Structure formats: C-alpha cells, structure tokens
Amino acid sequence: MDEPVLLTGAGGRVGQAILDGIGDDYDWRLLDREPIPTAKVPDRVTDADQYVADITDERAVRDAMAGVGAVIHLAGDPRKTAPWESVLRNNINGTQVVMQVAAEAGVDRFAFASSNHAVGGYETDDRLPDLYRTDDEYRLDGAELPRPGNLYGVSKATGEFLGRYYRDEFGMSVVCVRIGNLTKDHPPREYERGQAMWLSHGDCAHLFDRCLQADYGFEVVYGISD
C-alpha cells in the first residue's frame, strides 16, 4: 500500500501488538486521545504523523485522515463494564465519525476492531463449557447475527452495522474483526474461555496486515489464533 494507514487508538494493547509486528511495513498515522510514549512509536513515524485527538472531534479526525489509503479503527472505551454514556460517545458516535470521514475521504479499506462481546450472548449456560472445546459441534463463524452480552458488546455490534452501511452506501471495503482474548502468553489451561478465544500478538499483527492487503467488500471475521 502506497498511501499512509491511519491507526486510531494506537497507544492501546491492540494497537501496540499491531505496531510491534508490522510497524516497519507501512507509513503510519497514529491517533490517540493521549500522547503515545516515544518508546511505543515506530522509529519511522515522525511527530507530524502523530495526532492527539478525540475521535468525536470531526475536524481533528479529518486532519488525521487526509491522504490515507486505509484505516484500522481501534479507538474506544475497551471496558466490558463501561457505562452506556461512555460506549455511546466513544464507541458508537466516535466510530460513526471515523467511518463517515473515511468514506468521504475515499479511503479504500477500513478495518474495524469489533469484539467477541458482540456475540457474547451466545455463551448461554446450556452451551457452556462445551462451546469452548474443539469437539463441540456448535460454531460461531461470522455469519450469525450479533448477540451482545453487555453494553460494550452492543457498541461493537453497532459498529458492525455501521460498517455494513458504509460499505453499501459508499463502496468502502470494511472488515469487522471480532477480537478474542489478546495476550502475550497462552492463557492457563483451566481458563477455557480464554483458551478458546486466544489471540497472540503475532497473529493479531498478521491478521490486520491481511486486512490491509486482501480484497473484500464487507466481512466479519474472528480474531483468534489456531
């Protein structure tokens, strides 16, 4: 990709996993609501390519978006217990601003960080713990409708619907990545849910690299390791 890639929420866990893995492979624009420590910024990213802004600030988002070819949108409130006021402002309204600005700017590819919590409601008592085991016949493959298990999940499901809209209305390629349990080390054996959804840092970076390179219209994929 010749054009820069805008990475929102670049200072967070997912953003850092991506930059650790493919930070030298693209020209990045980094956006976060707080300044990112120098040690967490790839050497090739200049001060001019770093933006400290709130994603609900449309003017600031437009400044960061100018001339980019793709967006990886991670910014938002990551707490699964986040109150409605926060997920509405940061995860829903903020995501709509970023997608709208990207679509109007002619961005080619947009990768949205959704979450396993968008489908957490499928983890019902009658399906657990078998649902977390490889020999269970029940599968979530991305074709199922969202079924959030908390308000954070509601916000991520809403982001997926926004992605569908911006694909249909503007022709922007959108992929929604339902991120699993991102940790550096493999979860302990007794933590079955964490094992079933584990996403290594290396696989996280590789997955988002494919989101920047692959051809697609609208897709929902799961971010988990083999």
N, C-alpha and C positions, 0 to 999 in steps of 0.2 A: 504494500500500500504506500503510495507516494505522499498522500496528504497526512497531516497530523491526526492523532487519535486523542479525543478528549476523554479523560478518565475522571469521573466525579467520585467523591468520597475516597480519594486516592490515599489518604492517610490511615484508613481503616484496615482491618485484618485482611479482607478480601483484596483490597487494592494493593496492599503490601505483598501478598502472595503473588499477584499478577506481576508486579514490578520486579520482584525478586527473580521471577522466571523468565520474563520476556522484556525486561526493562531496556535492554540494549537493542531490541529488534524493531522498535518503532520510534517515530518522533512524537513525543507525548505533550499534551496539555494537561496539567494536573489542576483539579479544582477541589478544594475542601473548605469547610467553614472555619477551620483553624489553620494557621501556618504549619506546614509539614517540616519536621526537623530535617536538617540538611543530610543527616546520615541515612534518611529514608527516601531520599530523592536520587534517581539515577544521575550519574555524572553528566550525561549529555543533555539533561533538562536544565535550561537556563532560568534565571529568576523571572524573565519576561514570559516564560511558559507556565508559570505557576500563578493560580488565581485563588485568592481568599475571598469567598463569597457564599451567600446563602442561595440555594437552588430555587427559592421562591422569588429571588430578585431577577426579574426577566432581563433587565438591561445588562446586569453582570453576566448572566448566562449567555446572552448574545455576544458579548465581548469575547468570552472564552470559546464560543462556538465558531467564530469567524474563520473560515477556510479549512475546517476539519473535514475529514472524509468518513470518519466513524466515531461512534460514541460507545463507551462502556459506562453505564449508569449504575453506580453503587450507592450513591449518597442517600441518606435517610436515617430515621431512628431505627437501630437494629434490635431494640429490646422487644422480646416476645411479650413482655408485660406492659409495653408502652401504652399510655392512655390515649383515648380517641383524639383529643385535641392535638397531640403530637403526631400521631400517624396520619391524621387528616392533613395537617400543614406540611409536614416534612416528606411523607411517603406518597401521598396522593396528589396534593396540589403541586408539590415540588416536582414530582415525576411528570405531571402534565405539562408544566412549564418547560422542562428539559426536552420532552418529546416534541412539543409544539415548535420550539425554537429550532430543534434539529430538522424537523420536517420542512420548515420554511427556508432553512439554510441549504436544503438539498443534500443533506447527509445521506450517504449510501447505505450504511449498515448501523444498526442500533442494537446493542446487547444490553438487556435489562436484567438486573440481579433480582430475580424473584426468590422464592424460598420454599423449602419443604413445608413450611407452615401454611402455605396457600392450599395445601391438601391435607393438613393435619387432622381434619375431621374424619378422614377415612380410617384413622387409627382408633377404631372402636374396641370396646372391651372384648367383644366376641371374636375379634380378629387377632388379638394380642395374646402372647408374644409371637405367634406363628407368622404374622405378617413380616416380621423382621428376619425370618430364616429363609435360606436359599431354596429349600424344598417346598415352600408354600406355593400353592397354585395361584393365589391372588396377586396380581401385579398392577402397579401404577406405572403407566408408560408414557404419560404426557397427553394421551388422547382423552382422558377423563376430565370432567368439569372440575373447576376449583371447589374445594370444600374446606374452608378455613377453620382452624381450630382455635383462633384467638383474633383479636383486632389487628395485630401485626399481620397475620395471615390475610385478613380482609384487605389490608392495604396492598399487599403483594398481588393478590388476585385481581384487585382493581387495576394495578399496573399492567397485568397481562391483558386485560380487556382494553386498556388504553393502547397497548402495543398493537392489538388486532385492529383497532380503529385507525391508527396512524398508518398501518400497512395498507388498509383498504382505501383510505381517503387520499393518501399522498404517495403511495407506492414505495415507501421506505421499507427496506428489509429489516425485520425485527425478530430477534430471538430472545425468548424469556428463559433464563437459566434458574431452575429451582435448586438453589444451592443447598447441599446437605450439611453434614457436620464437619466443618473445616477446622482441622487441627494439624499441627506439625507431626505429631506422633499418632500411631494407630491407637484407637480407643481400647480400653481394657476389655477382655473377653466377656466379662459379666455385664457390660453395658451394651446390650443387644441393639437397642435403637441407634446408638452412636456408631456401632459397627456397621449396621445395615446402610447407614447414610454417610459413611465416612468419605470425606474428600481431602486428599492430600494436597499440600501446597503446590507440588509439581504438577499434579493433574489439573488443579484449578487454573494454573497459568496456561497449560496446554489447551484446556477447554476454551478459554477466552481467546487464545490465539486462533483457534479454529473458527470462533465466532467472527473474527476479523477477516478471515480468508475464504470461508466457504460461501457457496451460492445458496441462497434460500429466500423465501418470501416471508412467511411467518411460521415460526417454530416454537414449541415449548419442549425443553429438554431438561433432564435431571443432571445436576452436578454432583456425581458420586464417583468414587474410584471402584475399580474392579475388585 
